[in-house]
Amino acid sequence: MARGGEATPARHRRRDDDLFPVAPRVPDADTVVLSKAAIELGAPSSVATRTEQNAALPASPLVQLATRHGLRPAGKRPGFFGYLRQVWRYRGFIAAYSSGQLVAQFSSARLGQIWQVLTPIVNVGIYYLIFGLILNTQRGVDNFIGYLCVGVFIFNFTQSVLTNGAASVTGQLGLVRALMFPRAALPIAVAVTQVQNLLVSMGVLAGIVVLSGDPVTFNWVFLVPTLVLQSLFNVGLGLLVARIGVQVPDVRQLVPYISRTWMYASGVIYSVTVFAEHLPPLASKLAEANPLLIYIALARYSLLASPPMISTPQHLWIMGGAWAVISLVAGSVYFWFGEPDYGRG
């Protein structure tokens, strides 16, 4: 204000725009499309002209700098193949994280990681007592102890991924919200952790099979591709249930019932021939398409001399490979679609 209450002339006032110039609005693809649509739909010329003028404004230096260095808005989902490349770049993090989870898994137990072998052995003992001796499900199986152990160890491999994968993202919200990384690394790390558990378990399983009466044969080499296919299937399964666990947190309460039902449908504790004996032909074919039933049958074909089979090994290999591809592709795409939403809420 001037003396005597007179207003200061406008030419002497400093405008905020002079001190803090505002960068011109950045045009984007939507603006250009809207301007064209406005003209085509016969909008008033003033509206179309203003839209065109906004679209013609130059990009700000900051936007040009961000574009030149490949920066993008936070939370925006990358392309699918670009996302896969990001996951591959974080393979070191996945390996370190899975190793840490493996150590922490039994850190509070006195026997430590020995429990990763003791747990399936205890389960085998319980199943053998109830189903093998009391219910006599060992009829028609030459080496029921080896047959049962292979089923339990192979099923436990996928069951652990199913159980831990459902909470792989929701159980690490602090990490998800604090750091930027492809969230698929978490369920993949769960699958890698179980692979490390499996390597120890397979040594114990081989000893049980030999001690129970089956010799070492050339077919044992087929166990390696069987476990590779099952591992790929487990990665896809982990990605699938990880996103479901984010969208429906209560699914973790259902996982024990799902896994128990899946075990009974996979021929773990009885001969797989019961499907053909007690089910209609169509239902029997559907039951035999169960991916876990297939991987367990392939493992038994590899380790045991004469296990009951649901189909020829060639058909089982085709089905096992198909399930691995379907699970991995479907799980990866499904998880990728939800990438911007993980850690919110």
Disulfide bonds with the S-S distance in Angstrom:
none
